Amino acid sequence: MRPSNLPAAPLHRPGLSKAARWRLGVAAAVAWALTHAATAQDLPRQGGSLRPALTLQDALRTVPEHMAGYRRHVFYLPERADENQLQVELFGGMVVEWDNCNAPVLQGEVEQHSLRGVGHTYWVFKSDGRIIRTAMGCWPIPDHGQTFAAIASPRLDYNSRLPVVAFVPEAMTLRYRVLTLGPLQTVPER
């Protein structure tokens, strides 16, 4: 109960419509959020760069330590000025013999696991190690070599502030590729 000498709160004034009370409530929520938002000075600095409060150790506490038959990989991407123009692809795979003609592909899938309440994602590459290959007849007979057969993850936004965490089967390794997004091109009319 409010004391009688205080004016009525804006949301409880008589004569305000439901829509007006709603607009005042939204305005009050936005004002509160703006006054309580963290600024860049509030973020802890690590190694001269801005990092969020989620440290590597904090992130690792939220991700399982062990999965039977899997190895866990954890790493930070290098800090870049153009991170909003970059994407990352993760590849879980293995080095296989290759005839330099028929392309090998590792069978399997990638699962994305989101941790509730933390806003962090980790990836699990699942494969039984079977390789499929194209079946082209190659002439002249090609030399044999080795190549990396992989399962690719969906493209991820580049973010140097959070660790990338992935699980791959013990027989596989993890690699990544950074992609640069170019400007949008206009399609000519015909």
C-alpha positions in Angstrom: 0.0 0.0 0.0 1.4 3.3 -1.0 1.3 6.3 1.4 -1.4 8.8 0.7 0.9 11.8 0.2 2.6 10.2 -2.9 1.1 10.8 -6.3 -0.4 7.9 -8.2 2.0 5.9 -10.3 1.6 6.6 -14.0 0.4 3.1 -14.7 -2.4 3.3 -12.1 -3.8 6.7 -12.9 -7.5 6.7 -13.4 -8.7 7.4 -16.9 -5.7 5.9 -18.7 -6.7 3.4 -21.4 -5.3 -0.1 -21.5 -3.2 0.8 -24.5 -1.8 3.9 -22.8 -0.9 1.9 -19.7 0.8 -0.7 -22.0 2.8 2.0 -23.8 3.9 3.5 -20.5 4.9 0.1 -19.2 7.0 -0.6 -22.3 8.6 2.9 -22.1 9.5 2.2 -18.4 11.0 -1.2 -19.2 13.1 0.3 -22.0 14.3 3.1 -19.8 15.3 0.6 -17.1 17.1 -1.6 -19.6 19.0 1.4 -21.0 20.1 2.6 -17.5 21.2 -0.9 -16.4 22.8 -2.1 -19.6 26.5 -3.1 -19.4 28.9 -0.9 -21.3 32.3 -1.9 -22.8 34.0 -0.5 -19.7 32.1 -3.0 -17.5 33.5 -6.1 -19.5 36.6 -7.6 -18.1 39.7 -7.3 -20.2 41.9 -10.3 -21.0 45.1 -9.9 -23.0 44.2 -6.4 -24.1 40.9 -7.4 -25.7 37.4 -7.2 -24.6 36.0 -10.6 -23.4 32.6 -11.2 -21.9 32.2 -12.5 -18.3 31.9 -16.0 -19.7 35.5 -17.3 -19.4 36.8 -20.5 -20.9 36.5 -22.2 -17.5 32.9 -21.0 -17.1 31.9 -22.3 -20.5 33.6 -25.6 -19.9 31.7 -26.1 -16.7 28.4 -26.0 -18.7 29.6 -28.6 -21.3 30.0 -32.3 -20.6 33.6 -33.2 -19.8 33.5 -36.7 -21.3 31.4 -38.5 -23.9 32.1 -42.2 -24.3 34.1 -42.7 -27.5 34.6 -38.9 -28.2 37.3 -36.3 -27.7 36.4 -32.8 -26.7 38.0 -29.9 -28.6 37.9 -26.3 -27.1 39.4 -23.2 -28.7 38.9 -19.5 -29.2 39.0 -18.0 -32.7 41.5 -15.2 -33.2 40.1 -11.7 -32.6 39.4 -9.9 -35.8 38.2 -6.4 -36.6 35.8 -7.6 -39.3 34.1 -10.4 -37.4 30.6 -9.3 -38.6 31.8 -10.2 -42.2 33.1 -13.7 -41.3 31.7 -17.1 -40.8 33.2 -20.4 -39.6 32.8 -24.0 -40.8 33.8 -26.8 -38.5 35.0 -30.1 -40.1 35.2 -33.4 -38.2 37.0 -36.0 -40.3 40.0 -38.2 -40.9 42.8 -38.5 -43.4 42.1 -41.3 -46.0 43.8 -42.7 -49.1 42.7 -41.0 -52.3 43.2 -41.7 -56.0 43.2 -37.9 -56.8 40.0 -38.5 -59.0 37.1 -39.9 -56.9 36.2 -37.6 -54.0 35.8 -39.2 -50.6 33.1 -38.1 -48.2 32.7 -39.2 -44.6 29.3 -40.4 -43.7 27.8 -38.9 -40.5 25.9 -36.0 -39.0 26.5 -33.0 -36.8 24.3 -32.3 -33.8 24.0 -28.8 -32.2 23.4 -28.8 -28.4 22.3 -25.6 -26.7 22.7 -25.1 -23.0 19.7 -23.5 -21.4 20.4 -20.5 -19.3 23.9 -20.0 -20.6 23.4 -19.2 -24.3 26.2 -21.4 -25.3 26.3 -24.0 -28.0 28.5 -27.1 -28.5 28.7 -29.5 -31.5 28.8 -33.3 -31.6 30.1 -34.9 -34.8 28.7 -38.5 -35.2 30.1 -41.0 -37.6 30.9 -44.7 -37.8 33.9 -43.9 -40.0 32.4 -45.2 -43.3 33.6 -43.4 -46.4 31.6 -43.0 -49.6 33.3 -42.1 -52.9 32.3 -41.1 -56.3 32.8 -43.9 -58.9 34.3 -42.2 -61.9 36.6 -43.9 -64.3 39.7 -41.9 -64.4 42.2 -41.9 -67.3 45.1 -41.8 -67.2 45.3 -43.8 -64.0 45.8 -41.2 -61.3 48.4 -41.2 -58.6 47.3 -42.1 -55.1 47.6 -39.7 -52.2 45.9 -38.7 -49.0 43.1 -36.2 -48.3 40.9 -35.1 -45.4 37.4 -36.7 -45.7 35.0 -34.7 -43.4 31.6 -34.0 -42.1 30.9 -30.3 -42.3 28.9 -28.3 -39.7 26.5 -25.6 -40.6 28.1 -22.2 -40.9 28.6 -20.4 -37.6 28.9 -16.7 -37.0 32.5 -15.7 -36.2 32.8 -14.9 -32.5 36.2 -14.5 -30.9 34.6 -13.8 -27.5 33.1 -17.3 -26.9 35.0 -20.6 -27.1 34.1 -23.1 -29.8 33.4 -26.5 -28.3 33.1 -29.7 -30.3 33.1 -33.4 -29.7 34.4 -35.7 -32.4 34.8 -39.5 -32.4 38.2 -40.6 -31.1 39.4 -41.7 -34.6 38.6 -38.3 -36.1 40.2 -34.8 -35.9 38.7 -31.4 -35.9 39.5 -28.6 -38.4 37.9 -25.3 -39.2 37.7 -22.8 -42.1 37.0 -19.1 -41.9 34.8 -17.7 -44.7 34.6 -14.0 -45.7 31.2 -12.7 -46.7 31.4 -10.4 -49.7 29.0 -7.5 -50.4 25.6 -8.2 -51.9 25.5 -8.2 -55.7 22.7 -6.8 -57.7 21.1 -9.2 -60.2 20.5 -7.5 -63.6 17.0 -7.8 -65.1 16.5 -9.6 -68.4 
